[in-house]
Amino acid sequence: MHESQLARKLVATLEAAVKERSAKSVKSVKVRLGGVHWIDSEAFRELFALFSQGTTCEGAELFVEEAQPKAKCLQCGTNFVPHDHDPACPRCGSSEIEIDAEPDLQILEISLLMPSLQ
């Protein structure tokens, strides 16, 4: 399950950011899910909550944007959004397509809880 790998990677990246900046915890994170793996954002959210338990990410608010891949048929030139179960061109049926997709996971914004200065 690709969502599991991405959720684990996000938690690890956030944990490193907390440590690097001497923060207390992660308040929120905004990510964009893309790529050609047709990531299930709901499963990703659930796995992030699971893997963040007991870490500095536990309880962090997760904001998810989804970026659909785009495709172009190399036979007829039609531009379309490919479907995970049938990425063929909806116009001519060709499977000779070129897919343009963003990375699977992009961290757009992180909000950290910093220790209070006394």
N, C-alpha and C positions, 0 to 999 in steps of 0.2 A: 504494500500500500504506500504510494508516493506521499500521501498526506502525512503519514507517520514520520517519514524522513524529514519532511519540511518543518513539521512542528518541533521535532527534536533539534533541528538546526537552528530554528528561531530561538528556542529557549537557551541553547548554548551561546548564541550570539548575544542575547540580552544579558545573560549572566556575566559574560566577559565585559560588556559595556558598564555594568554596575560596578564590577571590580576595578576596571580601568579608571573610572571617574569617582571612586570612593563614595558611591551612592549607597542608600539604604535598600532601595527596591525599585522595581519598575511600576510606574503608575498606569501608563498606557503605551500602546504601540499601534501604529498604523502601518499596514502592509498591503501590497498589491500582489495578488496571485495571478499568474499568467501561464505562459508556456503552452506546450502542445499535449500536456498530460491530462487535460480536463480535470482539474483538481476540484474535489467536492469541498466547497468552502465550509459547509456545516460540519463535516467530518474533521476538517482541519481545526476548526474552533474547539470541538470537543477534545481532540487530541492535544491541542495546546493547553487547555485547562488541565488535562490529566498529567501531562509531562511537566507542567509548571508547579505541581503540588510539592511543597517542601523546599521550593527555591525562592529566590528574590523576585521571581516573576509571578508567584502565586497571587491571584486576585487582580492581576493587571487587566485593564480593559483592552480588549482587542478589537480594532477597527479593520475591516477587510474590504478592499476594493477588488473587483474582478476585471481582468483584461482578457477579452476574448481574442483568440488567434484569428488572423485573417489569412485567406488563401486566394491564390490566383490560378486559374486553370491554364496550363501550358498549351492546351489544344485550342480552346475557343476564346481565351482571354477574360472569362467571367471572373469577377471578384466576389467572394462570398465568405461566410463564416463556416468553417468546416465543423462537422459533427463527429463526436468521438467514435461512434459505431459505424459511420459511413462517411469518410472524408472525401468521397468522390464529388466531382463537379455536379451541381444540381441542374445545370443546363444541358450538358452533353454526356454526363456520366463518366467522363474520363477520370482515371485515378492518377493521371500525370499532373500533379499540382505542386505549387510552391507555397509553403506556409511561412508566414511572417508572424512571429510570436515574441512576446516579452519574456524575460526570465521567469522561471517558475515562482520565485519568491523575491520580492524586493521590499526592503524595510524603508518606509517613507518618513517615518517620524517616531521618535522615542521620547517619552516623558518619564524622567526619573525623580524619585523622592530623595532629596539630598538631606544629610544630617543637619540639624539645626545648629547654628553658631551661637555659642554661649560665652 
